[in-house]
Amino acid sequence: MAAQNVTPTRSELINVKRKIALSKSGYNLLKKKRDGLMYEVFAILPKVKSIRADLVQRYKAAQESIQVASAVEGAITVRSVAMTVTNPPKVVLREHNIMGVKVPKIQADSVRHPLSERGYGIVGTSPAIDEAVTSFEALVEQAILAAELETAIKRLLDEVEKTKRRVNALEFKVLPELDEVKKFIALRLEEMERDSLFTMKRIKAKAKAREAET
Amino acid sequence: MGELAVVGRAEFTLGFRLAGIRKVWDAGSEEELERAIALARRDDGVSILVLETRDMTRISPRTRGELVSSVSPTVVAVGLEEDNTLREKIKQAVGVDLW
């Protein structure tokens, strides 16, 4: 809003003052929101880091165990066992709201199964396969945790950035421009007031002179 | 109740099949990967989508952008390669490398 394009009237000045008050309260609220989001990010971050590190470790272990199983039993046996495993892990995905940011809340069920409930024959397979299944179940368990927290932190960080951009726009663009408009209108109104005062004085002086003549 | 889904190379998905995951899409090439991801995302029964970290860099930036902060399904990248998405996001949002 360029100051020069504004009509310098009292009503416009009132409007601008109202806009400034609204922008300032919005600015304060957004700053609080940004700080709150940052607090949430800092609270989750250590957990995310440790879960990610653990996930990588579990992935390494799972890969090693499946390679061992393939070497001992043969790739085809491992594949055929994989086809017979039933009982998929069940998850309940809910949305949780943190300061207007929707983040996932995941509840997992039946990720780890005892040997007897895995669906493949224990007699015909070696412990290497059992070990591989156990490793991958542990990996899936950790992946579920990582999915929840990593998505939450990513969404929170996106919102922090958006809020930061809004705060900056208000602080460095909107509020200075509105202040400029307010100053411009106030100056113009003062000028107009002085003009009218001067005109009144001149009229008064002329009237007095006319009175003195008569 | 939802399920987990896995998309990736056959060697990557095999282990997850062992853990009981039934919704598995084997995808080698980039086109197959994009197609499989689209299928998994369209499936209402999928709550969590597991991808390989290196595959996250092979998909189009648009799909990656959509996956990174998707809630339903929630996407997680698993692998030995370092995924810098989160690190970059932290740097951008906080201004400091806290990772």
HADDOCK unambig.tbl for C-alpha pairs under 7 A between the chains (distance, minus, plus):
assign (segid A and resid 56 and name CA) (segid B and resid 79 and name CA) 6.37 0.50 0.50
assign (segid A and resid 56 and name CA) (segid B and resid 80 and name CA) 5.98 0.50 0.50
assign (segid A and resid 59 and name CA) (segid B and resid 79 and name CA) 6.53 0.50 0.50
assign (segid A and resid 66 and name CA) (segid B and resid 15 and name CA) 6.85 0.50 0.50
assign (segid A and resid 82 and name CA) (segid B and resid 14 and name CA) 6.94 0.50 0.50
assign (segid A and resid 82 and name CA) (segid B and resid 17 and name CA) 5.22 0.50 0.50
assign (segid A and resid 82 and name CA) (segid B and resid 18 and name CA) 4.43 0.50 0.50
assign (segid A and resid 85 and name CA) (segid B and resid 18 and name CA) 6.18 0.50 0.50
assign (segid A and resid 85 and name CA) (segid B and resid 20 and name CA) 5.33 0.50 0.50
assign (segid A and resid 86 and name CA) (segid B and resid 20 and name CA) 5.37 0.50 0.50
assign (segid A and resid 87 and name CA) (segid B and resid 20 and name CA) 5.79 0.50 0.50
assign (segid A and resid 88 and name CA) (segid B and resid 20 and name CA) 4.45 0.50 0.50
assign (segid A and resid 88 and name CA) (segid B and resid 21 and name CA) 4.93 0.50 0.50
assign (segid A and resid 88 and name CA) (segid B and resid 22 and name CA) 6.41 0.50 0.50
assign (segid A and resid 89 and name CA) (segid B and resid 3 and name CA) 6.51 0.50 0.50
assign (segid A and resid 89 and name CA) (segid B and resid 20 and name CA) 6.75 0.50 0.50
assign (segid A and resid 89 and name CA) (segid B and resid 21 and name CA) 6.75 0.50 0.50
assign (segid A and resid 90 and name CA) (segid B and resid 1 and name CA) 6.23 0.50 0.50
assign (segid A and resid 90 and name CA) (segid B and resid 2 and name CA) 5.88 0.50 0.50
assign (segid A and resid 90 and name CA) (segid B and resid 3 and name CA) 5.26 0.50 0.50
assign (segid A and resid 91 and name CA) (segid B and resid 1 and name CA) 5.69 0.50 0.50
assign (segid A and resid 91 and name CA) (segid B and resid 2 and name CA) 5.13 0.50 0.50
assign (segid A and resid 91 and name CA) (segid B and resid 3 and name CA) 5.81 0.50 0.50
assign (segid A and resid 92 and name CA) (segid B and resid 1 and name CA) 4.97 0.50 0.50
assign (segid A and resid 92 and name CA) (segid B and resid 2 and name CA) 5.85 0.50 0.50
assign (segid A and resid 93 and name CA) (segid B and resid 47 and name CA) 6.22 0.50 0.50
assign (segid A and resid 103 and name CA) (segid B and resid 71 and name CA) 6.62 0.50 0.50
assign (segid A and resid 104 and name CA) (segid B and resid 71 and name CA) 5.78 0.50 0.50
assign (segid A and resid 133 and name CA) (segid B and resid 18 and name CA) 5.45 0.50 0.50
assign (segid A and resid 133 and name CA) (segid B and resid 19 and name CA) 5.58 0.50 0.50
assign (segid A and resid 136 and name CA) (segid B and resid 15 and name CA) 6.08 0.50 0.50
assign (segid A and resid 136 and name CA) (segid B and resid 16 and name CA) 6.28 0.50 0.50
assign (segid A and resid 136 and name CA) (segid B and resid 19 and name CA) 5.50 0.50 0.50
assign (segid A and resid 137 and name CA) (segid B and resid 19 and name CA) 5.10 0.50 0.50
assign (segid A and resid 143 and name CA) (segid B and resid 76 and name CA) 6.82 0.50 0.50
assign (segid A and resid 146 and name CA) (segid B and resid 76 and name CA) 6.86 0.50 0.50
assign (segid A and resid 147 and name CA) (segid B and resid 74 and name CA) 6.14 0.50 0.50
assign (segid A and resid 147 and name CA) (segid B and resid 75 and name CA) 6.05 0.50 0.50
assign (segid A and resid 147 and name CA) (segid B and resid 76 and name CA) 4.88 0.50 0.50
assign (segid A and resid 151 and name CA) (segid B and resid 69 and name CA) 5.67 0.50 0.50
assign (segid A and resid 151 and name CA) (segid B and resid 74 and name CA) 6.87 0.50 0.50
assign (segid A and resid 154 and name CA) (segid B and resid 69 and name CA) 6.11 0.50 0.50
assign (segid A and resid 154 and name CA) (segid B and resid 86 and name CA) 6.65 0.50 0.50
assign (segid A and resid 155 and name CA) (segid B and resid 69 and name CA) 5.73 0.50 0.50
assign (segid A and resid 157 and name CA) (segid B and resid 89 and name CA) 6.59 0.50 0.50
assign (segid A and resid 157 and name CA) (segid B and resid 90 and name CA) 6.67 0.50 0.50
assign (segid A and resid 157 and name CA) (segid B and resid 93 and name CA) 5.90 0.50 0.50
assign (segid A and resid 160 and name CA) (segid B and resid 93 and name CA) 6.12 0.50 0.50
assign (segid A and resid 161 and name CA) (segid B and resid 93 and name CA) 4.93 0.50 0.50
